[in-house]
Amino acid sequence: MLQRNMQRIDETYAPLGSATVEGDGFGEIIHRALAFLRRRYLIIILIAALAMAACIVYLRITPPTYTARVEILFSNSRAEFLQKQSLLPDPVVDASQSASQIATQLQLIKSRATAVRVINELKLADDPDLNVSGPSLSSLGRLISSASKDPQFDAAGQPSERVIAAFEDRLTAIRASSSNVIEVGFSSSSPIRAAEVANAVANAYIADQLDVKFEVNRSAKDWLQGRLHDLGKQALAAERAVNAYKSQNNIVSSGGKPIDELQITELNNRLAAARVQISDAAARASRYEVMLHANSDDSSSLGTLDAGPDSLTSPIINNLRLQYLELARRANEWAAKFGRDHQAVMLLRTKMAELRTSISEEVKRLAEASRSELEVAKQRQQQIEKQLNEVVSQSRSTSSAELTIRELESHAKESRTLYDSLLQRYMGSLDNFPLSEARVIAPALPPQTKSKPKTVLVLAIGALGSLALGVGLGLLRDRMERVFRTSGQIEGKLELPCLSIVPRLSGPKPPQPAAASSRADDDSRLIASPPSAVHDVAVNMPSSRYAEALRSIKLAIDLSPGKGSNQIIGITSALPNEGKTTIASSLAQLIGHTGKKIIIVDCDLRNPSLTTCLAPNATTGIVEVINGNRSLEETVWRDPKTGLVFLPAVRRKPLFHSSEILSAEATRNLFNQLRTSYDYVIVDLPPLTPLVDVRVTAPLIDFFILVVEWGRTKIDVAQHALHTAPNVYENLIGVVLNKTDIKSMLRYDAQHSDYYSDTHYIRYGLTDPT
């Protein structure tokens, strides 16, 4: 007998036995997936079929939409000489500002102004595509929208908000990758109309740019023309003011400079030249004086007479010097030939003295001329200095007037320069014309294939979505089902062994047994009425899988811990109609057929269903035995075929205190008597959930067996039932999974599929009792 700690029950509750069987590999995952598909393939197929049908209907009723695209290049395409002549600088598209500028152009293309311009140009207000909400409505949606009869134009004659909104919904403008190319697309039910509108949008965008530039240039020209007129007046007035001031102050200028300034400059230059001339004349006079002084000291030498460059430049001195040198040569030759005192030599020396005297006279004349030139130069310097002083003195009186003149002239020059600059730009703008930075590089052509709805994409999404939805609904149903399907669930959720998997008996229900009962000829004891076909399967078909499942229960009873020679086994369930009575009766029939002394007791006092099946005509039962109104031998029924003894429970009137009857001392004495008289005592107990009767029988029962119905008994209900009956849970030896659909088990326990295969059972002669 299994003994369990109540603390463990409390810990494992909520829900009890919440531990799950973990997978041990990829193979188990595959098995579980295949099992899930076997279980829920109908839901998946149904959802997939409905989804594909919906997709096909959607494709049939949804009109096709064609999208035409035009490519626009946005860049600075103006020539350099045109940019220099332009009044306003053009924006430069660089890498740092490209993204923001392209985003601005996208907003301009998708602006309301562009939409209104294209709608009016192509007369799209009557287009049926723009008179429905959304780019692709079904025919029914078009009929509903056309029946609404909303006005297509507002009071100002412009397209209505509905038409503009529909146009903007169909218009797309995106940047092609990270380039300066803008891709403009328009969707329509007609491919020709889509290409026409896309090209019209591109042309409207470029035309709008040209219009804006033309308007800006025109405004700039008007402003520049007015500004030129004002600047011309200002420059002319400034020049006139300069001339008037000069006339007023008697200031005349030559070559852009005042006369006084020119005179001072000229006198300074003349004074400098006079000073240089005086210096040169003084130097020459000084040299001539030195030459004359030297010649007076040494009259025999000619070296001092050619000490200065002036003497060399005099042709007279040069001629005399040449003659002197020739005579000196001849004198030397003759003196060597004839002697120094020769008369010819003396004559030559006399001529040389005369030539030297002539040279000295010429030098004296040059010295006198130098002194005269020096005097003249000094007088000229004094005269120039006098004139310079007079001019400087005169210029000081006119300095303040000159400052004013310079200021007036500067203002006049600035005004004239600004006027000339603006005049040049204005004259250049007369031949200037606006150019757009955008141009169409690939016009839109009528598309050959529709853009929406995409048949392959819709069908693929429908197929994948339906499969996902079907799988999701299947998983949701598996999650919400929460019923017992496999032995692993029983062992994992309830922490109890699964004693047996009893197959479902799907044969026709037998007719109700006859109301009369027979008696033996040689005694007065009641004999049990023939059992129904369901209860008699284990005896009539001992080679069936049903009988083998019952043998598994008997083996678990015989091998239970603490087994005694005589055992009392209680059969119960969590809820009614889970087959506990059938299991109890069939197990008792099977044990009785083996020759063991066995009695089955119906302790479901409020609903004695076992008595209805085995002894429907019984008039006395366990209640009368407990009360002492009848003896056990007078009350039991017997089956002569199997030796089974049955103690019925007769319900004469409603029993409100059945738990008190089962917990009475007389009941305990009765069960002790049964223990000593029989090898097995099978007790058919009421279910755990509705009543408390099972809990009070815990002292009477050696161990319990819990019956759960396959695919019906809720896991949470069974957990709660055992949690509320801890004394029963302590004495449970296991659980029987009843009414099992063996063929469906392959869908829930695929990893143990061989266990449920008919091949192994047929090999050993086991058959399905159905």
Protein Blocks (a to p, Z undefined) as FASTA:
>chain_A
ZZddfklmmmmgoiehkaccddfbjklmmmmmmmmmmmmmmmmmmmmmmmmmmmmmmmmm
pccddddddddddddfbdfklmmmpmbdcddddfklmmmmmmmmmmmmmpmklmmmmmmm
nopmlpmklmcgcjbdcfklmmmmmmnopafbdfkopacfklmmmmmmmpccddehjbfb
dcdddddfbfklmmmmmmmmmmmmmmmmmmmmmmmmmmmmmmmmmmmmmmmmmmmmmmmm
mmmmmmmnopaceehiafklmmmmmmmmmmmmmmmmmmmmmmmmmmmmmmmmmmmmmmmb
cklmmmbfklmmpmklmmmmmmmmmmmmmmmmmmmmnopkbfklmmmmmmmmmmmmmmmm
mmmmmmmmmmmmmmmmmmmmmmmmmmmmmmmmmmmmmmmmmmmmmmmmmmmmmmmmmmmm
mmmmmmmmmmgccddfbdcfbdcdddfbdfbdcfklmmmmmmmmmmmmmmmmmmmmmmmn
opafbfklmmmmnopacfbacdddfbdcdddddfbdcddfkbcbdcdddddfklmmmmmm
mmbmklmmmmmmmmmmmmpghiafbdcdddddfbehiopmmmmmmmmmmmmmnopacddd
dfblklcfklmmmmmmbcbdfklmmnopacfklmpccdfknopacdddddfbdcfklmmm
mmpmklmmmmmmmmmmpmbdcdddddfklpmklmmmmmmpmbdcddddehkacfklmmmm
mmmmmmlmmmpgbdcdehiafklmmmmmmmlmmmmpmklmmmnopacfZZ
